[in-house]
């Protein structure tokens, strides 16, 4: 890659699950911003927000509110779930025209307000680690935003408003898998055509980049991009839907006079994101769920659902899901165990079962890879290396897909949590930054 002054550039990987920030050091190496979190130092900062009224304040529009982000937001929510408005994975709404605003403690928040609140709190928590006054910010963006009929121009306009509030004078956007390619390129010893697969929480994105040597430097040419709005969050929900929801009443029935009716499935859609469970507890549906305990044919299951909701066990549930997914990445069989209060769900799960559950997502991912190859006009044999990054790249079914298509020897990995942010910083050293980035306007 060509040489350009990289000082004063910060790369921000605002992800569905985590956010990572990197700058370029004087020695040309990417420097990750670290946070002294409650559980220890971290570089992957959870993309989450919490809001609650200050002590002694009401919830009206003029009331003071306490805003936390990352692990501090999770901590605040777990301690006071009914007094705290918790929001995570809000990147999923960036491109949605349907999401206009939300009301939090009597105040109106549009998407840029949520994002800027998150970024400003993140900057405050970074303290002295935050770069002095960088002129240029390069923000990672997915190839295809998540959601139904997403509007990328709307998403970037919202990003622009939020990131401008941090004081950056030059805000640019780069495809996330292209940034990962810049990270990976530093390991190359020669010319190569590389497919980069980035597996985040909400999207799976792919780019094909040609790296070649010219004048003693590595230069790059983007060939194609493609993506799909499924990734790690969808895998998690499949586990919940097959292992947990049936034990909490999904698929069961209740008696209404002389009729036997199914328990409504809508009660279980909130399990797609654990923070939504508190909203279900506060909804009108909760009264109906309590009533079903008396009329259900399997009342113990509905009683368990009520306990999970009443006692705010959602976060603990998703921790159990994450443990199972990680265990199945290294073992052919693992035990799913969720214990909270009197609720205990334990089941042995084979990797083959999990892979059958996520077949629709794997099929969609393969279709996006085919799209990238078609746009580049290349067959699989024309690729020299395949770089997979992001947490779901460890899922064996994902890796097997790429091994089958391109050969095991071509597969590479590394920097699963930091490759994009680091690549964005390295991108800032490019002489022609316009070749790799765009502006919202």
C-alpha positions as CSV (number, residue, x, y, z in Angstrom):
1,X,0.0,0.0,0.0
2,X,1.2,3.5,-0.8
3,X,2.5,5.9,1.7
4,X,0.3,8.8,3.0
5,X,0.4,10.8,6.3
6,X,-1.7,8.7,8.7
7,X,-1.4,11.0,11.7
8,X,-4.7,12.6,12.7
9,X,-6.8,9.6,11.4
10,X,-9.0,7.5,13.6
11,X,-10.7,4.3,12.4
12,X,-14.1,3.4,14.0
13,X,-15.6,0.0,13.6
14,X,-19.2,0.7,14.9
15,X,-20.5,-2.9,14.9
16,X,-23.9,-4.4,15.8
17,X,-22.4,-6.2,18.7
18,X,-19.1,-4.4,19.5
19,X,-17.3,-1.2,18.6
20,X,-13.6,-1.0,18.2
21,X,-11.5,2.2,17.6
22,X,-7.9,2.4,16.3
23,X,-5.4,5.1,15.4
24,X,-2.1,4.9,13.5
25,X,1.1,5.2,15.6
26,X,4.3,7.0,14.6
27,X,5.8,3.6,13.7
28,X,2.9,2.9,11.2
29,X,1.3,0.3,13.4
30,X,-2.4,0.4,14.3
31,X,-3.0,1.3,18.0
32,X,-6.3,0.1,19.6
33,X,-8.0,2.2,22.2
34,X,-8.4,0.2,25.4
35,X,-11.1,0.7,28.1
36,X,-10.7,-0.1,31.8
37,X,-14.0,-2.0,32.0
38,X,-15.5,-3.5,35.2
39,X,-14.4,-7.0,34.2
40,X,-11.0,-6.0,33.0
41,X,-9.4,-4.1,30.1
42,X,-11.2,-4.4,26.8
43,X,-10.7,-3.2,23.2
44,X,-14.1,-4.6,22.0
45,X,-16.6,-2.1,23.5
46,X,-20.2,-3.5,23.6
47,X,-22.5,-1.4,21.3
48,X,-25.1,-0.8,24.0
49,X,-26.8,2.1,25.8
50,X,-28.7,2.5,29.0
51,X,-30.8,5.4,30.2
52,X,-32.3,6.0,33.6
53,X,-33.5,9.1,35.5
54,X,-31.1,10.7,37.9
55,X,-31.7,10.1,41.6
56,X,-34.7,12.1,42.7
57,X,-35.7,13.1,39.2
58,X,-38.9,12.5,37.3
59,X,-39.0,11.0,33.8
60,X,-40.3,14.1,32.1
61,X,-38.5,15.8,29.1
62,X,-36.7,18.3,31.4
63,X,-35.4,15.6,33.9
64,X,-31.8,14.8,34.1
65,X,-30.9,11.4,32.9
66,X,-27.9,9.1,33.4
67,X,-26.5,7.6,30.2
68,X,-24.2,4.6,30.2
69,X,-22.6,2.7,27.4
70,X,-20.9,-0.6,26.8
71,X,-20.4,-2.9,29.7
72,X,-21.5,-0.1,32.1
73,X,-24.8,0.0,30.3
74,X,-25.3,-3.8,30.7
75,X,-24.4,-3.5,34.4
76,X,-26.9,-0.7,34.9
77,X,-29.6,-2.7,33.2
78,X,-29.0,-5.9,35.0
79,X,-29.1,-4.1,38.4
80,X,-32.3,-2.1,37.7
81,X,-34.1,-3.6,34.6
82,X,-37.5,-1.9,35.2
83,X,-36.0,1.5,35.9
84,X,-33.6,1.4,32.9
85,X,-34.2,1.7,29.2
86,X,-31.6,-0.6,27.6
87,X,-30.8,-0.5,23.9
88,X,-28.3,-2.7,22.0
89,X,-27.8,-3.8,18.4
90,X,-29.2,-0.5,17.4
91,X,-27.0,-0.4,14.3
92,X,-29.7,-2.8,12.8
93,X,-32.0,0.2,12.6
94,X,-29.6,2.6,10.9
95,X,-31.0,2.1,7.4
96,X,-34.6,1.6,8.3
97,X,-37.0,4.3,7.1
98,X,-39.6,2.7,9.5
99,X,-37.5,3.7,12.5
100,X,-38.1,7.4,13.0
101,X,-37.7,7.9,16.8
102,X,-38.1,6.4,20.2
103,X,-39.2,7.9,23.5
104,X,-36.9,7.5,26.4
105,X,-37.9,8.9,29.8
106,X,-40.1,11.4,28.1
107,X,-37.6,12.6,25.6
108,X,-37.5,12.0,21.8
109,X,-34.5,10.3,20.3
110,X,-33.9,9.8,16.6
111,X,-31.2,7.4,15.4
112,X,-28.5,10.0,15.2
113,X,-29.3,11.0,18.9
114,X,-28.8,7.4,20.0
115,X,-25.6,6.9,18.1
116,X,-24.1,10.3,19.2
117,X,-25.0,9.5,22.8
118,X,-23.2,6.2,22.5
119,X,-20.1,7.8,20.8
120,X,-19.9,10.7,23.3
121,X,-20.1,8.3,26.2
122,X,-17.5,6.0,24.6
123,X,-15.1,8.9,24.1
124,X,-15.6,10.0,27.7
125,X,-14.8,6.5,29.0
126,X,-11.7,6.3,26.8
127,X,-10.2,9.2,28.7
128,X,-6.7,10.0,27.8
129,X,-6.6,7.1,25.3
130,X,-8.8,9.0,22.9
131,X,-6.7,10.7,20.2
132,X,-6.2,14.4,20.7
133,X,-8.0,16.1,17.9
134,X,-8.0,13.9,14.8
135,X,-9.1,15.7,11.6
136,X,-10.2,12.6,9.8
137,X,-12.5,9.8,10.9
138,X,-12.9,6.7,8.8
139,X,-16.0,4.7,9.7
140,X,-16.7,1.1,8.7
141,X,-20.0,0.4,7.0
142,X,-21.5,-2.9,5.9
143,X,-21.8,-3.7,2.2
144,X,-25.6,-4.2,2.7
145,X,-27.2,-2.8,5.8
146,X,-29.5,-5.1,7.9
147,X,-33.2,-4.8,7.9
148,X,-36.2,-4.9,5.6
149,X,-35.6,-2.8,2.5
150,X,-32.7,-0.9,4.0
151,X,-31.8,2.6,2.7
152,X,-28.0,3.0,2.7
153,X,-28.2,6.7,1.9
154,X,-30.4,7.2,5.0
155,X,-28.0,5.2,7.1
156,X,-25.0,7.3,6.1
157,X,-26.8,10.5,6.6
158,X,-27.7,9.4,10.1
159,X,-24.1,8.4,10.7
160,X,-22.9,11.7,9.4
161,X,-25.0,13.7,11.9
162,X,-23.8,11.6,14.8
163,X,-20.1,11.5,14.0
164,X,-20.1,15.2,13.3
165,X,-21.0,15.8,16.9
166,X,-17.6,14.4,17.9
167,X,-15.9,17.3,16.1
168,X,-14.4,15.5,13.1
169,X,-13.9,17.8,10.1
170,X,-13.5,15.0,7.6
171,X,-15.8,12.0,7.9
172,X,-15.4,9.1,5.5
173,X,-16.9,5.7,5.1
174,X,-15.3,2.4,4.0
175,X,-16.7,-1.1,3.5
176,X,-16.0,-3.2,6.5
177,X,-14.5,-6.2,4.5
178,X,-12.3,-3.8,2.6
179,X,-10.9,-2.5,5.9
180,X,-10.3,-6.1,7.0
181,X,-8.5,-6.7,3.7
182,X,-6.1,-3.8,4.6
183,X,-5.4,-5.5,7.9
184,X,-4.8,-8.9,6.1
185,X,-2.6,-7.4,3.4
186,X,0.2,-6.7,5.8
187,X,0.8,-10.5,6.0
188,X,1.1,-10.9,2.2
189,X,4.5,-11.6,0.7
190,X,3.5,-11.3,-2.9
191,X,0.6,-10.6,-5.4
192,X,-2.7,-12.1,-4.4
193,X,-6.4,-11.9,-5.2
194,X,-8.2,-12.2,-1.8
195,X,-11.8,-12.8,-0.8
196,X,-12.5,-11.2,2.6
197,X,-15.5,-12.5,4.6
198,X,-16.5,-10.4,7.6
199,X,-19.1,-12.0,9.9
200,X,-20.6,-9.5,12.4
201,X,-23.5,-9.6,14.7
202,X,-26.1,-8.4,12.1
203,X,-24.5,-8.8,8.6
204,X,-22.1,-11.0,6.7
205,X,-20.1,-9.0,4.2
206,X,-17.7,-10.0,1.4
207,X,-15.1,-8.1,-0.7
208,X,-12.7,-9.3,-3.4
209,X,-9.5,-7.3,-3.5
210,X,-6.4,-7.6,-5.8
211,X,-3.1,-6.9,-4.1
212,X,0.0,-6.5,-6.2
213,X,3.5,-5.1,-5.9
214,X,4.5,-2.0,-7.7
215,X,7.7,0.0,-7.1
216,X,8.4,-2.0,-4.0
217,X,5.0,-1.2,-2.5
218,X,1.8,-3.2,-2.1
219,X,-1.0,-1.6,-4.1
220,X,-4.7,-2.6,-4.0
221,X,-7.6,-2.8,-6.4
222,X,-11.2,-3.4,-5.2
223,X,-12.9,-5.9,-7.5
224,X,-16.3,-6.5,-6.0
225,X,-18.5,-6.4,-2.8
226,X,-21.6,-8.2,-1.6
227,X,-23.3,-8.9,1.6
228,X,-26.4,-10.2,3.4
229,X,-28.2,-9.2,6.6
230,X,-27.7,-12.4,8.6
231,X,-24.9,-13.3,11.0
232,X,-24.2,-14.2,14.6
233,X,-27.5,-12.8,16.0
234,X,-29.5,-15.0,13.7
235,X,-27.5,-18.1,14.9
236,X,-28.2,-17.2,18.5
237,X,-31.9,-16.9,17.8
238,X,-32.0,-20.4,16.2
239,X,-30.6,-21.9,19.4
240,X,-33.2,-20.1,21.5
241,X,-36.0,-21.1,19.2
242,X,-35.1,-24.8,19.3
243,X,-33.9,-25.2,22.8
244,X,-35.5,-22.6,25.1
245,X,-38.8,-21.4,23.7
246,X,-40.4,-24.8,23.6
247,X,-39.6,-25.2,27.3
248,X,-41.3,-21.9,28.0
249,X,-44.5,-22.7,26.2
250,X,-43.9,-22.3,22.5
251,X,-45.8,-24.9,20.6
252,X,-48.0,-25.7,23.6
253,X,-51.7,-25.2,24.0
254,X,-54.3,-23.7,26.4
255,X,-58.0,-24.3,27.0
256,X,-60.5,-21.5,26.2
257,X,-64.0,-22.7,27.2
258,X,-64.4,-25.9,25.1
259,X,-61.6,-25.1,22.6
260,X,-57.9,-26.0,22.6
261,X,-55.9,-23.2,21.2
262,X,-52.1,-22.7,20.5
263,X,-50.0,-20.4,22.7
264,X,-49.4,-17.3,20.5
265,X,-46.0,-17.4,18.9
266,X,-45.7,-13.6,19.2
267,X,-44.7,-14.0,22.9
268,X,-41.5,-15.6,21.8
269,X,-40.4,-13.2,19.1
270,X,-38.9,-11.0,21.8
271,X,-36.2,-13.6,22.4
272,X,-34.5,-12.5,19.1
273,X,-32.8,-9.9,21.4
274,X,-32.5,-10.4,25.1
275,X,-33.0,-6.8,26.0
276,X,-36.5,-6.9,24.4
277,X,-37.6,-9.2,27.1
278,X,-38.0,-6.3,29.6
279,X,-40.3,-4.6,27.1
280,X,-42.4,-7.7,26.8
281,X,-42.7,-7.8,30.6
282,X,-44.0,-4.2,30.5
283,X,-46.4,-4.8,27.6
284,X,-50.1,-5.7,27.6
285,X,-49.2,-9.2,26.5
286,X,-47.7,-9.9,30.0
287,X,-51.2,-9.9,31.6
288,X,-52.3,-12.5,29.0
289,X,-49.3,-14.6,29.7
290,X,-50.0,-14.6,33.4
291,X,-53.5,-15.7,32.7
292,X,-52.4,-18.5,30.5
293,X,-50.6,-20.1,33.4
294,X,-54.1,-21.0,34.8
295,X,-55.4,-22.4,31.5
296,X,-52.4,-23.9,29.8
297,X,-52.3,-27.7,29.3
298,X,-48.6,-27.5,30.4
299,X,-48.8,-24.7,33.0
300,X,-45.3,-25.3,34.3
301,X,-43.9,-24.0,31.0
302,X,-45.8,-20.8,31.1
303,X,-44.9,-20.4,34.7
304,X,-41.2,-20.7,33.7
305,X,-41.7,-18.0,31.0
306,X,-43.3,-15.7,33.6
307,X,-40.3,-16.2,35.9
308,X,-37.8,-15.6,33.2
309,X,-39.5,-12.3,32.4
310,X,-40.3,-11.2,35.9
311,X,-36.8,-11.9,37.2
312,X,-34.9,-10.5,34.2
313,X,-33.1,-13.6,33.2
314,X,-32.6,-12.6,29.6
315,X,-28.9,-11.7,29.8
316,X,-28.1,-14.9,31.6
317,X,-30.0,-16.8,28.9
318,X,-27.9,-15.3,26.1
319,X,-24.7,-16.0,28.0
320,X,-25.8,-19.7,28.0
321,X,-26.4,-19.5,24.3
322,X,-23.0,-18.0,23.7
323,X,-21.3,-20.7,25.7
324,X,-23.0,-23.4,23.7
325,X,-22.1,-21.8,20.4
326,X,-18.5,-21.5,21.4
327,X,-18.4,-25.1,22.7
328,X,-19.8,-26.5,19.4
329,X,-17.1,-24.6,17.5
330,X,-14.5,-27.0,19.1
331,X,-16.6,-30.1,20.0
332,X,-19.0,-32.4,18.1
333,X,-21.3,-32.3,21.1
334,X,-21.9,-30.0,24.0
335,X,-24.4,-29.4,26.8
336,X,-26.6,-26.4,26.8
337,X,-27.3,-25.4,30.4
338,X,-29.5,-22.4,31.5
339,X,-30.1,-22.0,35.2
340,X,-31.8,-19.0,36.7
341,X,-34.0,-19.1,39.8
342,X,-36.2,-22.2,39.6
343,X,-35.8,-22.5,35.8
344,X,-33.4,-25.1,34.5
345,X,-33.0,-26.1,30.9
346,X,-30.4,-28.7,30.1
347,X,-29.9,-30.5,26.9
348,X,-27.1,-32.2,25.0
349,X,-26.7,-30.7,21.5
350,X,-24.8,-32.2,18.6
351,X,-23.0,-29.9,16.2
352,X,-25.0,-31.5,13.4
353,X,-28.2,-30.4,15.0
354,X,-27.1,-26.8,15.3
355,X,-25.9,-26.8,11.7
356,X,-29.3,-28.0,10.6
357,X,-30.9,-25.2,12.5
358,X,-28.8,-22.5,10.8
359,X,-29.1,-24.0,7.2
360,X,-31.1,-21.0,6.0
361,X,-28.5,-18.6,7.1
362,X,-25.6,-20.6,5.6
363,X,-27.5,-20.8,2.3
364,X,-27.9,-17.0,2.3
365,X,-24.2,-16.5,3.1
366,X,-23.2,-18.7,0.2
367,X,-25.5,-16.8,-2.1
368,X,-23.7,-13.5,-1.1
369,X,-20.4,-15.1,-1.9
370,X,-21.6,-16.2,-5.3
371,X,-22.8,-12.6,-5.9
372,X,-19.3,-11.2,-5.1
373,X,-17.6,-13.7,-7.4
374,X,-20.1,-12.9,-10.2
375,X,-19.5,-9.1,-9.8
376,X,-15.8,-9.7,-9.9
377,X,-16.1,-11.9,-13.0
378,X,-14.0,-14.6,-11.2
379,X,-14.3,-18.3,-10.6
380,X,-13.3,-19.8,-7.2
381,X,-10.1,-21.0,-8.7
382,X,-9.0,-17.5,-9.4
383,X,-8.8,-16.6,-5.7
384,X,-5.4,-17.0,-4.0
385,X,-6.5,-16.5,-0.4
386,X,-9.7,-16.3,1.6
387,X,-9.5,-14.2,4.8
388,X,-12.4,-14.9,7.3
389,X,-12.9,-12.5,10.3
390,X,-15.6,-11.8,12.9
391,X,-16.9,-14.0,15.6
392,X,-19.1,-16.3,13.5
393,X,-16.1,-17.2,11.3
394,X,-15.3,-19.8,14.0
395,X,-18.6,-21.6,13.4
396,X,-17.5,-24.9,11.7
397,X,-20.4,-24.8,9.2
398,X,-19.2,-21.4,8.0
399,X,-15.6,-22.4,7.7
400,X,-16.6,-25.7,5.9
401,X,-18.6,-23.7,3.4
402,X,-15.4,-21.8,2.4
403,X,-13.2,-24.8,2.5
404,X,-15.5,-26.7,0.2
405,X,-15.7,-23.7,-2.3
406,X,-12.1,-22.6,-2.3
407,X,-9.9,-25.3,-0.6
408,X,-8.8,-25.5,3.0
409,X,-5.2,-24.4,2.2
410,X,-6.5,-21.0,1.0
411,X,-8.3,-20.1,4.3
412,X,-6.8,-17.6,6.7
413,X,-8.0,-15.9,9.8
414,X,-7.0,-13.7,12.6
415,X,-7.9,-10.4,14.4
416,X,-11.5,-11.4,14.6
417,X,-12.5,-8.5,16.8
418,X,-10.0,-5.9,15.7
419,X,-9.2,-6.4,12.0
420,X,-11.7,-3.9,10.7
421,X,-10.8,-1.0,13.1
422,X,-7.1,-1.7,12.5
423,X,-7.6,-1.9,8.7
424,X,-9.5,1.5,8.8
425,X,-6.5,3.0,10.5
426,X,-4.1,1.5,8.0
427,X,-6.4,2.8,5.2
428,X,-5.8,6.3,6.6
429,X,-2.1,6.0,5.5
430,X,-3.1,5.7,1.8
431,X,-2.0,8.4,-0.5
432,X,-5.2,8.3,-2.4
433,X,-7.8,8.0,0.3
434,X,-10.7,8.8,-2.1
435,X,-10.1,5.5,-3.9
436,X,-11.1,3.5,-0.8
437,X,-13.6,5.8,1.0
438,X,-16.6,7.9,0.3
439,X,-18.4,10.7,2.0
440,X,-22.1,10.8,3.0
441,X,-22.7,13.7,0.6
